[in-house]
Amino acid sequence: MNKILQDVTILDFGHRLPGPLAGKILAGLGARVIKVEDHIFQDPFCAGAFAEFDPSFKDWYKELNNSKEVLRLDFKSPTIKEEIKKLLMSATGVINGLPNKVQESLGIDEESILSLNHNLAVVDMKASKESKTAMHDLNALAMTGLLSLHIENRNEDIVAPPFLPIAGINFGHKVATDLLAVIFKVRQESKSYIHTTYLLESTEEIFSAFWPNSLRNSRSKFLHNGLYPCYSLYKTADAKYIALAAVEEKFWLEFCSVFNLDIPKEERFNYQNQETFNAISKCFLSHTQDQIKEITEHHDFCLSLI
């Protein structure tokens, strides 16, 4: 299955997270992905501001691009358009994350793509269809209203963002999906097609399905963000954590049996009874993570060490 795109060549003009992630996904399906960068102004995760203030971005760059061919060209060269054109003429699709002026200087803008005698599928990445403000992952989460779930009932003066850039990760997946759809359309119609995918709108499209407007004025706690005792994170005696997800009745009953908890199965969904939360917490606080691992070694009821 990982070779199903072996006849596909993708030019990845993306940078930072979304475009390179889309390229990584397609490379994982067997596509030949060529990441094209300027030889001086490389991907910011590799060199420049991001890489300088946080070395973890270099690791991200490696992980996102280690399955690709990285081609560094002189974007200021007088022959750069011809160099890029040769690449385009052997490509199936293009991930385009560059500013409009840079696109024009390289010959990968819409007019240039459509003038080629070659059928190309292109996804152009933009921040938003409607909003003209600059934005990062955190801004997209805030502007869609989704970030309010993260700060619900918090009183801290400073709240750390969600544990990963989930809007950007979602955007990368959306770009990969959209490019596959465009490739299909190009092969059907035998002509180039350019599609624009947006960070803000893709965040709204995917994540709002799990907290739609019909619920926003009435609910902000659900199974997956800790409403019920059977599905939450609990601290252990050695200040580590475990993840309990004993939602199904059989898992709950086995969990209670293994840890000698006398909690009726109905109580696993009783979010109004803090005593159930407290009983489970007290249980885990009386064991180290290693002890819990030993106790649960031959049991399976959706408990995992963190």
Buried (B, 14 or more C-beta within 10 A) or exposed (E): EEEEBEEBBBBBBBBBBBBBBBBBBBBBBBBBBBBBBBEEBBBBBBBBEBBEEEEEBBEBBEEBBEBBEBBBBEBEEEEBBEBBBEBBEEBBBBBBBBEEEBBBBBBBBBEBBEEEEBBBBBBBBBBBEEBEEEBBBBBBBBBBBBBEBBEEEEEEEEEEBBEEBBBBBBBBBBBBBBBBBBBEEBEEEEEBBBBBBBBBBBBBEBBBEEBEEEEBEEEBEBBEBEBBBBBBEBBBBEEBBBEBBBBBEEBBBBBBEBBEBEBEBEBBBBBEEEEBBEBBBEBBBEBBBEBBEEEBEEEEBBBEEE
